Amino acid sequence: MSKACPMMAMKKQSEHPCFGGDHGKAGRVHLPVAPGCNIKCGFCERKFDCANESRPGVTSRVLKPAEALERVRLLLRHPRVGDKLRVVGIAGPGDPLANERTFETFRLVKQAYPDMMLCLSTNGLLLPERMEDIAALDVHSLTVTINALTPETGAKVYEWVRHQGAVLRGEEGAALLLEKQLAGVEAAAARGLLVKVNHVYIPGVNDHETLDLAVKVRNLGATMMNIIPVIPIGLFKDVVPPSDAVMEMVRNQAELILSQARHCRQCRADAAGLVGQDIDLAELHAQAG
């Protein structure tokens, strides 16, 4: 399949709140059905969860596919979200492609709500080999998180990579991950998916590769880039996060290369509702019960 035409890509992008669509008119839900992960990022810490915490990898609980479908049904009946729900996404709390529940959940949603857009976020390690499965489900959009453009830098960002039963560390693991990420971005774009690349910006670690990464993924067919300031936890707990001024400067520079997502709220793996106006999930289920 050839790449989507520019006009079609713009239409698909305008309908998706996480890709620049109207936040007041289009809602989304992240279904936390994918707990397992196949890499360990130095900034990833999933053991905390409080009501006001908003960061990737956090969920109050992991859902089974049937429970996830029920959450979609409840949201469609919600007075503030219902008629605005456009996108059903899976973004963790682990890596969706490393969990078969991801595909089972998408099949259930697609069967029940064939017009709902499906969205997937991944670290990209399994993207090339799961591309056929993704295409078969008619996934609308894809986010791939790429935090390094060289194995040398990747070895500083990732603690380990697990692939085909082997655990790889250092530059060996980072090199394999990068190879799969870039191949996956190219394959997804070639199939007409809307592709966004997330990049966690870590001062003094990977910031020197950010703009080169923008050029690389643009050439592979990515539609948009989302540069995210590192949250100082895990291995990077002592890193001073970039200021708002620095992030503005970096995004302005990167926007000369590739469209930038400036609206990201670093959403939880169970976020639901309009971006920036997430609803209380406990209340949602209590009202239904």
MARFIKOL-356294 format. One record per residue (C-alpha): chain; z, x, y. Coordinates in pm, whole numbers, plus 32768, in hexadecimal, padded with zeros to 4 digits. Each point is the difference from the previous one (the first is absolute). Example, Ala and Ser with C-alpha at 12.3 -4.5 7.8 and 13.67 -1.06 7.14 Angstrom:
{lumza: A, pz: 830C, px: 84CE, py: 7E3E}
{lumza: A, pz: 7FBE, px: 8089, py: 8158}
This chain:
{lumza: A, pz: 8000, px: 8000, py: 8000}
{lumza: A, pz: 7FA8, px: 8084, py: 8158}
{lumza: A, pz: 80EE, px: 8016, py: 8122}
{lumza: A, pz: 803E, px: 7EBF, py: 80C0}
{lumza: A, pz: 7F32, px: 7FD2, py: 813A}
{lumza: A, pz: 80B5, px: 803C, py: 814B}
{lumza: A, pz: 7FFE, px: 7E8F, py: 8062}
{lumza: A, pz: 8093, px: 7F94, py: 7EB1}
{lumza: A, pz: 8108, px: 8111, py: 8016}
{lumza: A, pz: 8063, px: 7F87, py: 815D}
{lumza: A, pz: 8022, px: 7E9A, py: 7F83}
{lumza: A, pz: 80D7, px: 806C, py: 7ED9}
{lumza: A, pz: 80D6, px: 80D4, py: 80E7}
{lumza: A, pz: 8035, px: 7EE8, py: 80FE}
{lumza: A, pz: 8091, px: 7F20, py: 7EEF}
{lumza: A, pz: 8106, px: 80FD, py: 7F8D}
{lumza: A, pz: 813C, px: 802A, py: 80D6}
{lumza: A, pz: 8045, px: 815F, py: 7F79}
{lumza: A, pz: 7EA1, px: 8073, py: 805A}
{lumza: A, pz: 8003, px: 7F8F, py: 8168}
{lumza: A, pz: 7FDF, px: 7E87, py: 7FD6}
{lumza: A, pz: 80B6, px: 7F07, py: 80DF}
{lumza: A, pz: 8173, px: 8017, py: 7FA5}
{lumza: A, pz: 8045, px: 7EA9, py: 8090}
{lumza: A, pz: 7EFB, px: 7F52, py: 7F2A}
{lumza: A, pz: 7FFF, px: 80BD, py: 7EB7}
{lumza: A, pz: 812C, px: 8039, py: 7F1E}
{lumza: A, pz: 8034, px: 80D5, py: 7ECC}
{lumza: A, pz: 80F1, px: 8029, py: 7EE0}
{lumza: A, pz: 8052, px: 813D, py: 7F3E}
{lumza: A, pz: 805E, px: 7FAD, py: 7E9A}
{lumza: A, pz: 80F7, px: 8104, py: 7F76}
{lumza: A, pz: 7F8D, px: 8005, py: 7E96}
{lumza: A, pz: 7FBA, px: 8174, py: 7FD3}
{lumza: A, pz: 813E, px: 80D2, py: 7FD7}
{lumza: A, pz: 7F76, px: 8131, py: 7F4A}
{lumza: A, pz: 7F6B, px: 8127, py: 80B9}
{lumza: A, pz: 7F39, px: 812D, py: 7F8C}
{lumza: A, pz: 8048, px: 80F0, py: 811F}
{lumza: A, pz: 8136, px: 8062, py: 80C3}
{lumza: A, pz: 7FD3, px: 801E, py: 8176}
{lumza: A, pz: 8106, px: 80CE, py: 80B5}
{lumza: A, pz: 803D, px: 7EEA, py: 80FC}
{lumza: A, pz: 801C, px: 7EE5, py: 7F02}
{lumza: A, pz: 8158, px: 7F67, py: 7FCB}
{lumza: A, pz: 8010, px: 7EA9, py: 7F60}
{lumza: A, pz: 8170, px: 7FD6, py: 7FAD}
{lumza: A, pz: 8063, px: 7F61, py: 814B}
{lumza: A, pz: 7FCB, px: 7E95, py: 8062}
{lumza: A, pz: 809D, px: 7F48, py: 8120}
{lumza: A, pz: 7F8C, px: 7ECB, py: 80B7}
{lumza: A, pz: 7F80, px: 80B6, py: 8133}
{lumza: A, pz: 7F5D, px: 8123, py: 7F4A}
{lumza: A, pz: 7E87, px: 8018, py: 8028}
{lumza: A, pz: 7F50, px: 8118, py: 7F4C}
{lumza: A, pz: 7F10, px: 8023, py: 7EDB}
{lumza: A, pz: 8096, px: 8001, py: 7EA4}
{lumza: A, pz: 8120, px: 7F15, py: 8051}
{lumza: A, pz: 802F, px: 7EB2, py: 7F54}
{lumza: A, pz: 812C, px: 7F26, py: 7FB7}
{lumza: A, pz: 7F88, px: 7FD3, py: 7E9B}
{lumza: A, pz: 7ECE, px: 8033, py: 7F26}
{lumza: A, pz: 7F46, px: 7EC4, py: 7F9D}
{lumza: A, pz: 7F51, px: 7FA3, py: 7EBE}
{lumza: A, pz: 7E98, px: 7F89, py: 802D}
{lumza: A, pz: 805C, px: 7E91, py: 7FD4}
{lumza: A, pz: 8117, px: 8024, py: 8100}
{lumza: A, pz: 7F0D, px: 80A5, py: 80EF}
{lumza: A, pz: 7F0E, px: 7EDD, py: 7FDF}
{lumza: A, pz: 811E, px: 7F11, py: 8049}
{lumza: A, pz: 8051, px: 80C3, py: 813C}
{lumza: A, pz: 7E98, px: 7FCF, py: 8075}
{lumza: A, pz: 801F, px: 7E8B, py: 7FBC}
{lumza: A, pz: 8142, px: 7FEC, py: 80C7}
{lumza: A, pz: 7F68, px: 80BB, py: 8125}
{lumza: A, pz: 7ED6, px: 7F17, py: 8006}
{lumza: A, pz: 80F6, px: 7EE2, py: 8035}
{lumza: A, pz: 80C6, px: 80B7, py: 810E}
{lumza: A, pz: 7FE5, px: 7F4B, py: 8152}
{lumza: A, pz: 7FC5, px: 813F, py: 80C8}
{lumza: A, pz: 7F33, px: 80CB, py: 7F09}
{lumza: A, pz: 7F52, px: 7F0D, py: 7F16}
{lumza: A, pz: 7EB3, px: 7FBC, py: 80A8}
{lumza: A, pz: 7FEF, px: 8166, py: 8083}
{lumza: A, pz: 802A, px: 80B9, py: 7EB7}
{lumza: A, pz: 7EBE, px: 80C2, py: 7FC9}
{lumza: A, pz: 8056, px: 8137, py: 7F36}
{lumza: A, pz: 80BF, px: 8041, py: 7EC0}
{lumza: A, pz: 804A, px: 8171, py: 7FDD}
{lumza: A, pz: 80B4, px: 80E2, py: 7F0D}
{lumza: A, pz: 8094, px: 813B, py: 8096}
{lumza: A, pz: 8115, px: 8066, py: 7F16}
{lumza: A, pz: 811B, px: 804B, py: 7FFB}
{lumza: A, pz: 7F56, px: 8106, py: 7F24}
{lumza: A, pz: 7E8B, px: 8037, py: 7FDF}
{lumza: A, pz: 7F45, px: 7EBE, py: 7FAA}
{lumza: A, pz: 7EF8, px: 80AE, py: 7F2E}
{lumza: A, pz: 810D, px: 8094, py: 7F1D}
{lumza: A, pz: 807C, px: 7EA2, py: 7FA7}
{lumza: A, pz: 7F40, px: 7F04, py: 7F2B}
{lumza: A, pz: 80C9, px: 7EEB, py: 80AA}
{lumza: A, pz: 7F26, px: 803C, py: 8132}
{lumza: A, pz: 7EC6, px: 7F8F, py: 7F4E}
{lumza: A, pz: 80AD, px: 7EE1, py: 7F4E}
{lumza: A, pz: 8088, px: 7F83, py: 814D}
{lumza: A, pz: 7EAF, px: 8017, py: 80AD}
{lumza: A, pz: 7F5C, px: 7F40, py: 7EE3}
{lumza: A, pz: 80FF, px: 7EE8, py: 8023}
{lumza: A, pz: 7FD5, px: 7FEF, py: 817A}
{lumza: A, pz: 7E85, px: 8008, py: 7FE8}
{lumza: A, pz: 8001, px: 7EE7, py: 7F02}
{lumza: A, pz: 80EA, px: 7F26, py: 80CD}
{lumza: A, pz: 7F77, px: 8054, py: 815A}
{lumza: A, pz: 7E9C, px: 8084, py: 7FE2}
{lumza: A, pz: 7FCD, px: 8014, py: 8179}
{lumza: A, pz: 8133, px: 80D9, py: 803D}
{lumza: A, pz: 7FB1, px: 8167, py: 8062}
{lumza: A, pz: 8095, px: 8108, py: 7F1B}
{lumza: A, pz: 807B, px: 814A, py: 808E}
{lumza: A, pz: 807D, px: 8139, py: 7F50}
{lumza: A, pz: 80BA, px: 8137, py: 8077}
{lumza: A, pz: 8004, px: 8138, py: 7F28}
{lumza: A, pz: 803C, px: 8175, py: 8001}
{lumza: A, pz: 7EA5, px: 801E, py: 7F65}
{lumza: A, pz: 8051, px: 80CB, py: 7ECA}
{lumza: A, pz: 7F75, px: 7EF6, py: 7F15}
{lumza: A, pz: 7F03, px: 7F6F, py: 80F0}
{lumza: A, pz: 7EBF, px: 808C, py: 7F63}
{lumza: A, pz: 805D, px: 7F90, py: 7EA1}
{lumza: A, pz: 807A, px: 7EA6, py: 806C}
{lumza: A, pz: 7EDA, px: 7FBD, py: 80E9}
{lumza: A, pz: 7F53, px: 7F1A, py: 7F06}
{lumza: A, pz: 813C, px: 7F30, py: 7FD8}
{lumza: A, pz: 8028, px: 7FE7, py: 8179}
{lumza: A, pz: 7E97, px: 7F96, py: 802E}
{lumza: A, pz: 8018, px: 7EFE, py: 7EEA}
{lumza: A, pz: 8118, px: 7F53, py: 80C0}
{lumza: A, pz: 7F31, px: 7FFD, py: 813F}
{lumza: A, pz: 810F, px: 80B8, py: 80C4}
{lumza: A, pz: 7FB1, px: 7FDD, py: 8171}
{lumza: A, pz: 80A2, px: 8136, py: 8093}
{lumza: A, pz: 80A4, px: 8142, py: 7F99}
{lumza: A, pz: 80F7, px: 80EE, py: 80A3}
{lumza: A, pz: 8017, px: 8163, py: 7F7B}
{lumza: A, pz: 811C, px: 80DD, py: 807A}
{lumza: A, pz: 7F88, px: 8168, py: 8028}
{lumza: A, pz: 80FD, px: 80F1, py: 8093}
{lumza: A, pz: 7F50, px: 814E, py: 7FD3}
{lumza: A, pz: 7EA0, px: 808B, py: 8003}
{lumza: A, pz: 8049, px: 8144, py: 7F45}
{lumza: A, pz: 80CC, px: 804C, py: 7EC8}
{lumza: A, pz: 80D0, px: 80F5, py: 80CA}
{lumza: A, pz: 8079, px: 7EF1, py: 80E9}
{lumza: A, pz: 8017, px: 7EFF, py: 7EEB}
{lumza: A, pz: 80F3, px: 80E2, py: 7F46}
{lumza: A, pz: 80EE, px: 7FDB, py: 8127}
{lumza: A, pz: 7FE1, px: 7E85, py: 800C}
{lumza: A, pz: 800A, px: 7F9F, py: 7E8F}
{lumza: A, pz: 8111, px: 8064, py: 7F0B}
{lumza: A, pz: 7F34, px: 7FAF, py: 7EC8}
{lumza: A, pz: 7ED0, px: 7F46, py: 7F7D}
{lumza: A, pz: 7FFE, px: 7F5C, py: 7EA8}
{lumza: A, pz: 7EAA, px: 7FCD, py: 7F60}
{lumza: A, pz: 7F9C, px: 7FBF, py: 7E97}
{lumza: A, pz: 8159, px: 8058, py: 7F7F}
{lumza: A, pz: 801E, px: 814B, py: 80BC}
{lumza: A, pz: 80DE, px: 8042, py: 812D}
{lumza: A, pz: 7F58, px: 80ED, py: 80F6}
{lumza: A, pz: 80B3, px: 80AB, py: 811D}
{lumza: A, pz: 7FA4, px: 80CF, py: 812E}
{lumza: A, pz: 7E95, px: 803C, py: 805A}
{lumza: A, pz: 7F86, px: 7F9C, py: 7EA5}
{lumza: A, pz: 8084, px: 7EA0, py: 8023}
{lumza: A, pz: 7F99, px: 7FE1, py: 816B}
{lumza: A, pz: 7E9E, px: 8074, py: 7FB1}
{lumza: A, pz: 7FD3, px: 7EFB, py: 7EEF}
{lumza: A, pz: 808B, px: 7EED, py: 80DF}
{lumza: A, pz: 7F1A, px: 805D, py: 8120}
{lumza: A, pz: 7ECF, px: 800A, py: 7F1D}
{lumza: A, pz: 8049, px: 7EA2, py: 7F7F}
{lumza: A, pz: 8050, px: 7F77, py: 815B}
{lumza: A, pz: 7EBB, px: 8073, py: 809D}
{lumza: A, pz: 7F2F, px: 7F91, py: 7ED7}
{lumza: A, pz: 80AD, px: 7EAE, py: 8008}
{lumza: A, pz: 7FC5, px: 7FC9, py: 8174}
{lumza: A, pz: 7E8F, px: 804C, py: 7FD3}
{lumza: A, pz: 7FE0, px: 7F1D, py: 7ECF}
{lumza: A, pz: 80B6, px: 7EDF, py: 80A8}
{lumza: A, pz: 7F2F, px: 8018, py: 813E}
{lumza: A, pz: 7EC2, px: 800E, py: 7F31}
{lumza: A, pz: 8064, px: 7EB7, py: 7F5C}
{lumza: A, pz: 8029, px: 7F58, py: 8150}
{lumza: A, pz: 817C, px: 7FF8, py: 8016}
{lumza: A, pz: 80A5, px: 801C, py: 8151}
{lumza: A, pz: 80B1, px: 8151, py: 7FE8}
{lumza: A, pz: 8122, px: 8073, py: 80DA}
{lumza: A, pz: 80A1, px: 8155, py: 7FDC}
{lumza: A, pz: 8172, px: 801C, py: 804D}
{lumza: A, pz: 8083, px: 8156, py: 8064}
{lumza: A, pz: 8171, px: 8053, py: 802A}
{lumza: A, pz: 800E, px: 80F4, py: 8124}
{lumza: A, pz: 8108, px: 810D, py: 7FC3}
{lumza: A, pz: 8029, px: 80FB, py: 811D}
{lumza: A, pz: 7FEA, px: 8167, py: 7F8B}
{lumza: A, pz: 7F8E, px: 7F9A, py: 7EA3}
{lumza: A, pz: 7EB4, px: 7F47, py: 8002}
{lumza: A, pz: 7FBA, px: 7FBB, py: 8170}
{lumza: A, pz: 7EF9, px: 8115, py: 800E}
{lumza: A, pz: 7F27, px: 7F42, py: 7F04}
{lumza: A, pz: 800A, px: 7EA3, py: 8098}
{lumza: A, pz: 7EBE, px: 800D, py: 80CA}
{lumza: A, pz: 7F3E, px: 80B4, py: 7EF0}
{lumza: A, pz: 8072, px: 7EF1, py: 7F0F}
{lumza: A, pz: 7F77, px: 7EF8, py: 80EC}
{lumza: A, pz: 7EAC, px: 80A9, py: 7FFB}
{lumza: A, pz: 8005, px: 8021, py: 7E85}
{lumza: A, pz: 8055, px: 7E97, py: 7FAF}
{lumza: A, pz: 7F10, px: 7F7C, py: 8109}
{lumza: A, pz: 7EEA, px: 80BC, py: 7F52}
{lumza: A, pz: 806C, px: 7F68, py: 7EB5}
{lumza: A, pz: 7FE7, px: 7E9F, py: 808C}
{lumza: A, pz: 815E, px: 7FA4, py: 8074}
{lumza: A, pz: 800B, px: 7EEE, py: 8108}
{lumza: A, pz: 814C, px: 804C, py: 80A4}
{lumza: A, pz: 811F, px: 80F7, py: 800B}
{lumza: A, pz: 8172, px: 7FBE, py: 8030}
{lumza: A, pz: 80CE, px: 812C, py: 8073}
{lumza: A, pz: 8170, px: 7FBA, py: 7FBD}
{lumza: A, pz: 8126, px: 80CD, py: 8085}
{lumza: A, pz: 80D9, px: 808E, py: 7EEB}
{lumza: A, pz: 814F, px: 7F57, py: 7FC6}
{lumza: A, pz: 80FF, px: 811B, py: 7FDD}
{lumza: A, pz: 8087, px: 7FC2, py: 7EA1}
{lumza: A, pz: 7FE9, px: 80B3, py: 7EB3}
{lumza: A, pz: 7F7F, px: 8164, py: 8015}
{lumza: A, pz: 7FAC, px: 7FC4, py: 816E}
{lumza: A, pz: 8151, px: 7F79, py: 806C}
{lumza: A, pz: 8027, px: 811E, py: 80F8}
{lumza: A, pz: 7EA4, px: 7FE5, py: 8095}
{lumza: A, pz: 7FF6, px: 7F84, py: 8166}
{lumza: A, pz: 7F09, px: 7EDD, py: 7FFD}
{lumza: A, pz: 7EE3, px: 800B, py: 80FB}
{lumza: A, pz: 803E, px: 7F52, py: 814A}
{lumza: A, pz: 7F40, px: 7ECC, py: 806D}
{lumza: A, pz: 7F43, px: 80DC, py: 80F7}
{lumza: A, pz: 7F96, px: 80F1, py: 7EEF}
{lumza: A, pz: 7F8F, px: 7EE3, py: 7F1F}
{lumza: A, pz: 7F39, px: 7F67, py: 811D}
{lumza: A, pz: 7F54, px: 814E, py: 8041}
{lumza: A, pz: 7FAE, px: 8039, py: 7E90}
{lumza: A, pz: 7F7A, px: 7EA0, py: 7FD2}
{lumza: A, pz: 7F2D, px: 801F, py: 813A}
{lumza: A, pz: 7F67, px: 8140, py: 7F7B}
{lumza: A, pz: 7FC8, px: 7F6D, py: 7EA6}
{lumza: A, pz: 7F63, px: 7EC7, py: 8094}
{lumza: A, pz: 7EDE, px: 80D4, py: 8079}
{lumza: A, pz: 7FB8, px: 8033, py: 7E8F}
{lumza: A, pz: 806B, px: 7EC0, py: 7F51}
{lumza: A, pz: 808E, px: 7EAE, py: 8066}
{lumza: A, pz: 817C, px: 800A, py: 8011}
{lumza: A, pz: 80FE, px: 7EFC, py: 7F93}
{lumza: A, pz: 8104, px: 7FF9, py: 8116}
{lumza: A, pz: 80B0, px: 7EC3, py: 7F91}
{lumza: A, pz: 80A7, px: 807D, py: 7EBF}
{lumza: A, pz: 816F, px: 7FA6, py: 7FD2}
{lumza: A, pz: 802E, px: 80D1, py: 7EC2}
{lumza: A, pz: 8040, px: 7EBD, py: 7F42}
{lumza: A, pz: 80DF, px: 7FD3, py: 7ED3}
{lumza: A, pz: 7F6E, px: 7FCC, py: 7EA5}
{lumza: A, pz: 8072, px: 7E93, py: 8015}
{lumza: A, pz: 7F99, px: 7FB1, py: 8167}
{lumza: A, pz: 7F89, px: 7E9B, py: 8036}
{lumza: A, pz: 7F83, px: 7F3A, py: 812A}
{lumza: A, pz: 7F5A, px: 806D, py: 8140}
{lumza: A, pz: 8009, px: 8174, py: 8050}
{lumza: A, pz: 8137, px: 803D, py: 80D2}
{lumza: A, pz: 8086, px: 7EA5, py: 7FAD}
{lumza: A, pz: 8066, px: 801B, py: 7E94}
{lumza: A, pz: 80B8, px: 7EDA, py: 7F6E}
{lumza: A, pz: 814A, px: 8004, py: 7F41}
{lumza: A, pz: 7F9F, px: 8001, py: 7E90}
{lumza: A, pz: 815C, px: 7FA2, py: 7F87}
{lumza: A, pz: 7FF3, px: 7ECE, py: 80DF}
{lumza: A, pz: 7EA0, px: 7FB0, py: 7F88}
{lumza: A, pz: 8069, px: 7FF8, py: 7E93}
{lumza: A, pz: 8149, px: 7F4F, py: 8049}
{lumza: A, pz: 7F4A, px: 7EE4, py: 80AE}
{lumza: A, pz: 7F15, px: 7FE0, py: 7EDA}
{lumza: A, pz: 811A, px: 7FFF, py: 7F02}
